[in-house]
Amino acid sequence: MRLSGKSWIMAKSGYIFLKNGVLRLISLSWIFSAVFYVFFSRTYRREQIAVVAGIIKHIDDLKKHSSFFLLRRNIHRVEKGLVMPDRRPIFAKEYIGETVDFYKKCVGKCSVEHLPPEIIWSRDVLLTYFDTVESDPLISKAKETFFTLEKENNVARSTPYLRGNQTISVSYDDLQLLVRQRKSVRVFLKKTVPRDLVDKALEIAAMSPSSCNRQPTHYRIFDEPGLCREMAHLPLGTIGFADNISMICAVTGDLSAYFYERDRHSIYIDGCLSAMLFMLALETVGLASCPLNWAEIDKLDRKFENRIGIPKYERAIMFIAIGYSDPKGHVAFSEKKDLSLLRSYNRVENE
Ligand SMILES: Cc1cc2nc3c(=O)[nH]c(=O)nc-3n(C[C@H](O)[C@H](O)[C@H](O)COP(=O)(O)O)c2cc1C
Protein backbone atom coordinates (compact mmCIF):
# COMPACT_ATOMS: atom_id res chain seq x y z
CA MET A 1 0.00 0.00 0.00
CA ARG A 2 1.44 3.40 -0.99
CA LEU A 3 0.70 6.28 1.37
CA SER A 4 -0.26 9.66 -0.04
CA GLY A 5 1.97 12.62 0.86
CA LYS A 6 -0.30 13.79 3.69
CA SER A 7 -0.78 10.31 5.18
CA TRP A 8 2.94 9.73 5.00
CA ILE A 9 3.64 12.95 6.95
CA MET A 10 1.01 11.96 9.54
CA ALA A 11 2.44 8.45 9.85
CA LYS A 12 5.93 9.87 10.27
CA SER A 13 4.78 12.36 12.93
CA GLY A 14 3.05 9.53 14.79
CA TYR A 15 6.21 7.44 14.65
CA ILE A 16 8.34 10.32 15.96
CA PHE A 17 5.84 10.99 18.76
CA LEU A 18 5.85 7.33 19.80
CA LYS A 19 9.61 7.00 19.54
CA ASN A 20 10.12 10.14 21.58
CA GLY A 21 7.82 8.82 24.34
CA VAL A 22 9.43 5.39 24.46
CA LEU A 23 12.97 6.79 24.47
CA ARG A 24 12.16 9.23 27.25
CA LEU A 25 10.77 6.35 29.28
CA ILE A 26 13.76 4.08 28.81
CA SER A 27 16.18 6.91 29.52
CA LEU A 28 14.82 7.00 33.08
CA SER A 29 16.46 3.77 34.14
CA TRP A 30 18.99 1.25 32.88
CA ILE A 31 16.49 -1.50 33.71
CA PHE A 32 13.93 -0.05 31.28
CA SER A 33 16.71 0.39 28.79
CA ALA A 34 17.90 -3.21 29.20
CA VAL A 35 14.36 -4.59 28.87
CA PHE A 36 13.74 -2.50 25.79
CA TYR A 37 16.92 -3.48 24.03
CA VAL A 38 16.60 -7.15 24.98
CA PHE A 39 12.95 -7.64 24.05
CA PHE A 40 11.91 -4.86 21.69
CA SER A 41 14.91 -3.74 19.69
CA ARG A 42 17.64 -5.58 17.80
CA THR A 43 19.75 -2.43 17.46
CA TYR A 44 22.73 -3.46 19.60
CA ARG A 45 22.60 -7.22 19.16
CA ARG A 46 24.99 -7.54 16.30
CA GLU A 47 27.51 -5.21 17.92
CA GLN A 48 27.32 -7.14 21.18
CA ILE A 49 27.96 -10.43 19.43
CA ALA A 50 30.85 -8.91 17.47
CA VAL A 51 32.45 -7.53 20.66
CA VAL A 52 32.10 -10.89 22.42
CA ALA A 53 33.43 -12.79 19.37
CA GLY A 54 36.41 -10.42 19.38
CA ILE A 55 37.16 -11.04 23.05
CA ILE A 56 36.92 -14.81 22.58
CA LYS A 57 39.36 -14.65 19.66
CA HIS A 58 41.64 -12.40 21.73
CA ILE A 59 41.65 -14.90 24.60
CA ASP A 60 42.33 -17.79 22.19
CA ASP A 61 45.26 -15.83 20.76
CA LEU A 62 46.49 -15.05 24.27
CA LYS A 63 46.49 -18.75 25.13
CA LYS A 64 48.44 -19.51 21.95
CA HIS A 65 50.72 -16.51 22.60
CA SER A 66 50.21 -15.74 18.97
CA SER A 67 48.88 -12.52 17.54
CA PHE A 68 50.40 -9.45 15.98
CA PHE A 69 47.93 -7.33 18.00
CA LEU A 70 49.31 -8.67 21.27
CA LEU A 71 52.87 -8.20 20.09
CA ARG A 72 52.26 -4.64 18.92
CA ARG A 73 50.51 -3.69 22.12
CA ASN A 74 53.19 -5.12 24.40
CA ILE A 75 56.11 -3.75 22.41
CA HIS A 76 54.34 -0.41 22.54
CA ARG A 77 54.14 -0.69 26.33
CA VAL A 78 57.86 -1.48 26.52
CA GLU A 79 58.63 1.51 24.29
CA LYS A 80 56.51 3.75 26.49
CA GLY A 81 58.51 2.56 29.49
CA LEU A 82 61.74 3.37 27.62
CA VAL A 83 60.73 6.94 26.74
CA MET A 84 59.51 7.97 30.20
CA PRO A 85 61.50 10.98 31.47
CA ASP A 86 62.09 9.33 34.84
CA ARG A 87 62.59 5.84 33.59
CA ARG A 88 62.42 3.21 36.29
CA PRO A 89 65.45 0.89 36.54
CA ILE A 90 63.13 -2.13 36.35
CA PHE A 91 59.90 -2.00 34.37
CA ALA A 92 57.67 -4.22 32.21
CA LYS A 93 58.61 -7.12 34.50
CA GLU A 94 55.00 -8.36 34.65
CA TYR A 95 54.65 -8.82 30.93
CA ILE A 96 58.13 -9.10 29.44
CA GLY A 97 57.95 -12.92 29.54
CA GLU A 98 54.74 -13.06 27.51
CA THR A 99 56.03 -10.34 25.19
CA VAL A 100 59.05 -12.43 24.28
CA ASP A 101 56.72 -15.41 23.79
CA PHE A 102 54.49 -13.35 21.46
CA TYR A 103 57.59 -12.22 19.59
CA LYS A 104 58.84 -15.78 19.23
CA LYS A 105 55.50 -16.99 17.83
CA CYS A 106 55.18 -14.07 15.42
CA VAL A 107 58.75 -14.50 14.16
CA GLY A 108 57.86 -18.14 13.55
CA LYS A 109 55.09 -17.02 11.19
CA CYS A 110 57.41 -14.92 9.02
CA SER A 111 59.94 -15.91 6.38
CA VAL A 112 63.45 -15.39 7.71
CA GLU A 113 64.53 -13.67 4.46
CA HIS A 114 61.85 -11.05 4.72
CA LEU A 115 61.04 -10.03 8.26
CA PRO A 116 58.21 -7.46 8.31
CA PRO A 117 59.17 -4.04 9.70
CA GLU A 118 57.12 -4.56 12.83
CA ILE A 119 59.06 -7.71 13.70
CA ILE A 120 62.30 -5.79 13.24
CA TRP A 121 60.83 -3.00 15.40
CA SER A 122 59.87 -5.56 18.09
CA ARG A 123 63.32 -7.08 18.01
CA ASP A 124 65.03 -3.71 18.20
CA VAL A 125 62.86 -2.53 21.09
CA LEU A 126 63.54 -5.77 22.97
CA LEU A 127 67.27 -5.44 22.30
CA THR A 128 67.19 -1.90 23.70
CA TYR A 129 65.05 -2.98 26.64
CA PHE A 130 67.36 -5.81 27.70
CA ASP A 131 70.32 -3.50 27.25
CA THR A 132 68.71 -0.84 29.46
CA VAL A 133 66.81 -2.55 32.23
CA GLU A 134 68.45 -3.68 35.43
CA SER A 135 68.76 -7.29 36.45
CA ASP A 136 65.84 -9.29 37.82
CA PRO A 137 65.13 -13.06 37.75
CA LEU A 138 61.96 -12.73 35.61
CA ILE A 139 63.65 -10.37 33.18
CA SER A 140 66.74 -12.57 32.96
CA LYS A 141 64.57 -15.55 31.99
CA ALA A 142 62.88 -13.58 29.22
CA LYS A 143 66.25 -12.23 28.10
CA GLU A 144 67.64 -15.74 27.80
CA THR A 145 64.69 -16.83 25.63
CA PHE A 146 65.01 -13.71 23.51
CA PHE A 147 68.71 -14.13 22.85
CA THR A 148 68.29 -17.76 21.78
CA LEU A 149 66.32 -16.27 18.83
CA GLU A 150 69.01 -13.74 17.94
CA LYS A 151 71.03 -15.41 15.23
CA GLU A 152 73.07 -12.38 14.26
CA ASN A 153 74.60 -9.52 16.16
CA ASN A 154 71.79 -7.12 15.39
CA VAL A 155 71.97 -3.43 16.15
CA ALA A 156 68.77 -1.81 17.42
CA ARG A 157 67.55 0.87 15.01
CA SER A 158 63.75 1.03 15.25
CA THR A 159 63.75 2.15 18.84
CA PRO A 160 62.88 5.35 20.72
CA TYR A 161 64.84 8.29 19.38
CA LEU A 162 65.38 11.91 20.25
CA ARG A 163 62.73 14.00 18.56
CA GLY A 164 64.91 17.09 18.24
CA ASN A 165 63.65 20.23 16.57
CA GLN A 166 60.91 20.15 13.99
CA THR A 167 62.50 20.37 10.55
CA ILE A 168 59.73 19.64 8.04
CA SER A 169 58.82 22.26 5.49
CA VAL A 170 55.07 21.61 5.14
CA SER A 171 53.49 24.90 6.07
CA TYR A 172 50.07 25.58 7.54
CA ASP A 173 49.11 27.07 4.17
CA ASP A 174 50.20 23.92 2.32
CA LEU A 175 48.08 21.81 4.61
CA GLN A 176 45.14 24.12 4.21
CA LEU A 177 45.42 23.84 0.42
CA LEU A 178 45.35 20.08 0.67
CA VAL A 179 42.36 19.89 3.01
CA ARG A 180 40.46 22.39 0.88
CA GLN A 181 41.21 20.35 -2.21
CA ARG A 182 39.69 17.24 -0.64
CA LYS A 183 35.98 17.23 -1.21
CA SER A 184 33.48 14.40 -1.24
CA VAL A 185 33.36 13.55 -4.92
CA ARG A 186 30.36 11.74 -6.37
CA VAL A 187 31.06 12.17 -10.07
CA PHE A 188 33.94 10.01 -11.20
CA LEU A 189 35.47 9.41 -14.61
CA LYS A 190 34.94 5.89 -15.94
CA LYS A 191 38.60 5.11 -15.60
CA THR A 192 40.52 2.30 -13.94
CA VAL A 193 42.01 3.33 -10.62
CA PRO A 194 45.68 2.26 -10.48
CA ARG A 195 46.32 0.07 -7.48
CA ASP A 196 49.86 1.36 -7.05
CA LEU A 197 48.53 4.88 -6.40
CA VAL A 198 46.02 3.55 -3.88
CA ASP A 199 48.79 1.57 -2.20
CA LYS A 200 50.88 4.73 -1.97
CA ALA A 201 48.01 6.48 -0.21
CA LEU A 202 47.61 3.48 2.08
CA GLU A 203 51.25 3.75 3.10
CA ILE A 204 50.33 7.18 4.45
CA ALA A 205 47.14 5.87 6.07
CA ALA A 206 49.26 3.28 7.86
CA MET A 207 51.06 6.10 9.68
CA SER A 208 47.94 7.10 11.60
CA PRO A 209 47.90 6.77 15.38
CA SER A 210 45.97 3.91 16.95
CA SER A 211 45.29 3.01 20.52
CA CYS A 212 48.33 1.19 21.95
CA ASN A 213 49.56 0.95 18.35
CA ARG A 214 47.34 -2.09 17.87
CA GLN A 215 46.39 -1.04 14.31
CA PRO A 216 43.08 -2.87 14.06
CA THR A 217 42.14 -1.24 10.73
CA HIS A 218 41.92 -3.11 7.44
CA TYR A 219 41.07 -1.83 3.97
CA ARG A 220 39.03 -4.29 1.92
CA ILE A 221 39.30 -2.92 -1.59
CA PHE A 222 37.10 -3.94 -4.50
CA ASP A 223 37.95 -3.08 -8.10
CA GLU A 224 36.69 -6.15 -9.93
CA PRO A 225 33.75 -4.53 -11.79
CA GLY A 226 31.02 -6.97 -10.70
CA LEU A 227 32.10 -7.10 -7.08
CA CYS A 228 32.72 -3.35 -6.96
CA ARG A 229 29.20 -2.69 -8.26
CA GLU A 230 27.72 -5.06 -5.66
CA MET A 231 29.65 -3.37 -2.87
CA ALA A 232 28.83 0.13 -4.11
CA HIS A 233 25.12 -0.66 -3.81
CA LEU A 234 25.44 -1.85 -0.19
CA PRO A 235 25.83 1.46 1.71
CA LEU A 236 22.61 3.44 1.78
CA GLY A 237 24.20 6.72 0.74
CA THR A 238 25.29 5.84 -2.81
CA ILE A 239 21.90 6.23 -4.45
CA GLY A 240 22.37 8.07 -7.72
CA PHE A 241 26.08 7.41 -8.12
CA ALA A 242 26.76 3.78 -7.16
CA ASP A 243 27.19 2.70 -10.80
CA ASN A 244 29.69 5.48 -11.31
CA ILE A 245 32.17 4.02 -8.82
CA SER A 246 35.00 1.88 -10.20
CA MET A 247 36.81 1.26 -6.92
CA ILE A 248 35.33 1.06 -3.46
CA CYS A 249 36.82 0.04 -0.17
CA ALA A 250 35.34 -1.03 3.11
CA VAL A 251 37.31 0.22 6.08
CA THR A 252 36.96 -2.46 8.73
CA GLY A 253 38.11 -2.88 12.32
CA ASP A 254 39.16 -6.06 14.07
CA LEU A 255 37.62 -6.40 17.52
CA SER A 256 39.88 -9.33 18.39
CA ALA A 257 42.52 -6.69 19.15
CA TYR A 258 40.91 -6.11 22.56
CA PHE A 259 40.36 -7.95 25.80
CA TYR A 260 37.85 -5.56 27.33
CA GLU A 261 34.36 -4.51 26.21
CA ARG A 262 35.31 -0.96 27.19
CA ASP A 263 37.62 -0.78 24.16
CA ARG A 264 34.87 -1.61 21.69
CA HIS A 265 34.85 1.87 20.18
CA SER A 266 38.57 1.91 19.45
CA ILE A 267 38.11 0.30 16.04
CA TYR A 268 35.91 3.21 14.96
CA ILE A 269 38.27 5.85 16.28
CA ASP A 270 41.38 4.21 14.83
CA GLY A 271 39.61 3.41 11.56
CA CYS A 272 38.47 6.99 11.05
CA LEU A 273 41.86 8.48 11.88
CA SER A 274 43.40 6.21 9.29
CA ALA A 275 40.64 6.85 6.71
CA MET A 276 41.12 10.59 6.97
CA LEU A 277 44.82 10.30 6.22
CA PHE A 278 44.02 7.92 3.40
CA MET A 279 41.60 10.37 1.76
CA LEU A 280 44.07 13.23 2.05
CA ALA A 281 46.84 11.08 0.61
CA LEU A 282 44.59 10.06 -2.31
CA GLU A 283 44.38 13.74 -3.25
CA THR A 284 48.15 13.98 -3.41
CA VAL A 285 48.31 11.15 -5.97
CA GLY A 286 45.57 12.69 -8.11
CA LEU A 287 42.64 10.64 -6.87
CA ALA A 288 39.39 11.69 -5.24
CA SER A 289 37.12 9.97 -2.76
CA CYS A 290 33.79 10.01 -1.01
CA PRO A 291 33.36 8.57 2.49
CA LEU A 292 30.19 6.49 2.72
CA ASN A 293 28.12 5.86 5.78
CA TRP A 294 27.84 2.29 7.02
CA ALA A 295 24.71 2.32 9.14
CA GLU A 296 24.21 -0.25 11.89
CA ILE A 297 21.58 -2.23 9.98
CA ASP A 298 21.42 -5.92 10.71
CA LYS A 299 20.39 -6.93 7.18
CA LEU A 300 23.18 -4.95 5.52
CA ASP A 301 25.81 -6.19 7.93
CA ARG A 302 24.75 -9.76 7.26
CA LYS A 303 24.82 -9.20 3.50
CA PHE A 304 28.33 -7.77 3.66
CA GLU A 305 29.65 -10.43 6.04
CA ASN A 306 28.16 -13.33 4.08
CA ARG A 307 29.28 -12.07 0.71
CA ILE A 308 32.86 -11.40 1.75
CA GLY A 309 33.07 -14.09 4.40
CA ILE A 310 34.59 -11.91 7.09
CA PRO A 311 34.66 -13.12 10.70
CA LYS A 312 32.06 -11.87 13.17
CA TYR A 313 34.64 -9.83 15.06
CA GLU A 314 35.60 -7.80 12.01
CA ARG A 315 33.21 -4.87 11.60
CA ALA A 316 32.67 -2.49 8.74
CA ILE A 317 33.28 1.10 9.86
CA MET A 318 32.70 3.00 6.64
CA PHE A 319 33.05 2.60 2.90
CA ILE A 320 35.06 4.90 0.67
CA ALA A 321 34.45 5.41 -3.03
CA ILE A 322 37.70 6.10 -4.88
CA GLY A 323 38.29 7.37 -8.39
CA TYR A 324 39.32 10.12 -10.76
CA SER A 325 37.14 13.13 -10.20
CA ASP A 326 35.27 14.21 -13.33
CA PRO A 327 36.31 17.86 -13.87
CA LYS A 328 32.88 18.51 -15.36
CA GLY A 329 31.16 17.21 -12.21
CA HIS A 330 30.12 19.43 -9.31
CA VAL A 331 30.97 19.06 -5.64
CA ALA A 332 28.86 20.41 -2.80
CA PHE A 333 30.12 23.58 -1.15
CA SER A 334 29.57 22.09 2.33
CA GLU A 335 30.39 25.11 4.48
CA LYS A 336 32.11 24.19 7.71
CA LYS A 337 31.30 25.17 11.28
CA ASP A 338 32.53 28.49 12.55
CA LEU A 339 35.44 28.29 14.96
CA SER A 340 33.24 29.71 17.72
CA LEU A 341 30.96 26.68 17.43
CA LEU A 342 33.72 24.20 16.85
CA ARG A 343 35.57 24.72 20.08
CA SER A 344 35.36 26.08 23.58
CA TYR A 345 38.08 26.67 26.13
CA ASN A 346 37.49 26.03 29.83
CA ARG A 347 33.72 25.95 29.43
CA VAL A 348 32.08 24.29 32.42
CA GLU A 349 28.40 23.62 31.74
CA ASN A 350 27.21 23.14 35.29
CA GLU A 351 28.57 26.31 36.87
C1 LIG B 1 31.23 8.98 8.04
C2 LIG B 1 30.75 9.64 6.80
C3 LIG B 1 29.74 9.09 6.08
C4 LIG B 1 29.31 9.67 4.90
N1 LIG B 1 28.35 9.05 4.17
C5 LIG B 1 28.03 9.52 2.96
C6 LIG B 1 27.12 8.81 2.14
O1 LIG B 1 26.63 7.76 2.51
N2 LIG B 1 26.84 9.32 0.94
C7 LIG B 1 27.38 10.48 0.47
O2 LIG B 1 27.08 10.88 -0.65
N3 LIG B 1 28.25 11.19 1.24
C8 LIG B 1 28.59 10.73 2.46
N4 LIG B 1 29.51 11.40 3.24
C9 LIG B 1 30.11 12.62 2.76
C10 LIG B 1 29.52 13.82 3.48
O3 LIG B 1 28.26 14.10 2.98
C11 LIG B 1 30.49 14.97 3.31
O4 LIG B 1 31.71 14.65 3.94
C12 LIG B 1 29.97 16.26 3.94
O5 LIG B 1 28.80 16.66 3.33
C13 LIG B 1 31.00 17.37 3.83
O6 LIG B 1 31.42 17.55 2.51
P1 LIG B 1 32.94 17.45 2.09
O7 LIG B 1 33.40 16.04 2.41
O8 LIG B 1 32.97 17.70 0.61
O9 LIG B 1 33.69 18.45 2.88
C14 LIG B 1 29.91 10.86 4.44
C15 LIG B 1 30.92 11.44 5.21
C16 LIG B 1 31.34 10.84 6.35
C17 LIG B 1 32.48 11.44 7.13
The ligand as an SDF file (V2000), in Angstrom:
LIG
                    3D

 31 33  0  0  0  0  0  0  0  0999 V2000
   31.2310    8.9770    8.0440 C   0  0  0  0  0  0  0  0  0  0  0  0
   30.7540    9.6420    6.7980 C   0  0  0  0  0  0  0  0  0  0  0  0
   29.7360    9.0860    6.0820 C   0  0  0  0  0  0  0  0  0  0  0  0
   29.3080    9.6670    4.8950 C   0  0  0  0  0  0  0  0  0  0  0  0
   28.3490    9.0530    4.1690 N   0  0  0  0  0  0  0  0  0  0  0  0
   28.0320    9.5220    2.9640 C   0  0  0  0  0  0  0  0  0  0  0  0
   27.1180    8.8120    2.1420 C   0  0  0  0  0  0  0  0  0  0  0  0
   26.6320    7.7610    2.5140 O   0  0  0  0  0  0  0  0  0  0  0  0
   26.8360    9.3180    0.9380 N   0  0  0  0  0  0  0  0  0  0  0  0
   27.3830   10.4800    0.4660 C   0  0  0  0  0  0  0  0  0  0  0  0
   27.0770   10.8770   -0.6520 O   0  0  0  0  0  0  0  0  0  0  0  0
   28.2520   11.1950    1.2420 N   0  0  0  0  0  0  0  0  0  0  0  0
   28.5890   10.7320    2.4640 C   0  0  0  0  0  0  0  0  0  0  0  0
   29.5060   11.3970    3.2410 N   0  0  0  0  0  0  0  0  0  0  0  0
   30.1050   12.6180    2.7600 C   0  0  0  0  0  0  0  0  0  0  0  0
   29.5240   13.8160    3.4760 C   0  0  0  0  0  0  0  0  0  0  0  0
   28.2580   14.0980    2.9770 O   0  0  0  0  0  0  0  0  0  0  0  0
   30.4930   14.9720    3.3110 C   0  0  0  0  0  0  0  0  0  0  0  0
   31.7090   14.6550    3.9450 O   0  0  0  0  0  0  0  0  0  0  0  0
   29.9710   16.2580    3.9350 C   0  0  0  0  0  0  0  0  0  0  0  0
   28.7980   16.6620    3.3280 O   0  0  0  0  0  0  0  0  0  0  0  0
   30.9960   17.3660    3.8330 C   0  0  0  0  0  0  0  0  0  0  0  0
   31.4160   17.5480    2.5120 O   0  0  0  0  0  0  0  0  0  0  0  0
   32.9450   17.4550    2.0940 P   0  0  0  0  0  0  0  0  0  0  0  0
   33.4050   16.0400    2.4100 O   0  0  0  0  0  0  0  0  0  0  0  0
   32.9690   17.6980    0.6100 O   0  0  0  0  0  0  0  0  0  0  0  0
   33.6940   18.4530    2.8760 O   0  0  0  0  0  0  0  0  0  0  0  0
   29.9070   10.8560    4.4440 C   0  0  0  0  0  0  0  0  0  0  0  0
   30.9170   11.4400    5.2110 C   0  0  0  0  0  0  0  0  0  0  0  0
   31.3400   10.8400    6.3520 C   0  0  0  0  0  0  0  0  0  0  0  0
   32.4780   11.4390    7.1350 C   0  0  0  0  0  0  0  0  0  0  0  0
  1  2  1  0
  2  3  1  0
  2 30  2  0
  3  4  2  0
  4  5  1  0
  4 28  1  0
  5  6  2  0
  6  7  1  0
  6 13  1  0
  7  8  2  0
  7  9  1  0
  9 10  1  0
 10 11  2  0
 10 12  1  0
 12 13  2  0
 13 14  1  0
 14 15  1  0
 14 28  1  0
 15 16  1  0
 16 17  1  0
 16 18  1  0
 18 19  1  0
 18 20  1  0
 20 21  1  0
 20 22  1  0
 22 23  1  0
 23 24  1  0
 24 25  2  0
 24 26  1  0
 24 27  1  0
 28 29  2  0
 29 30  1  0
 30 31  1  0
M  END
$$$$
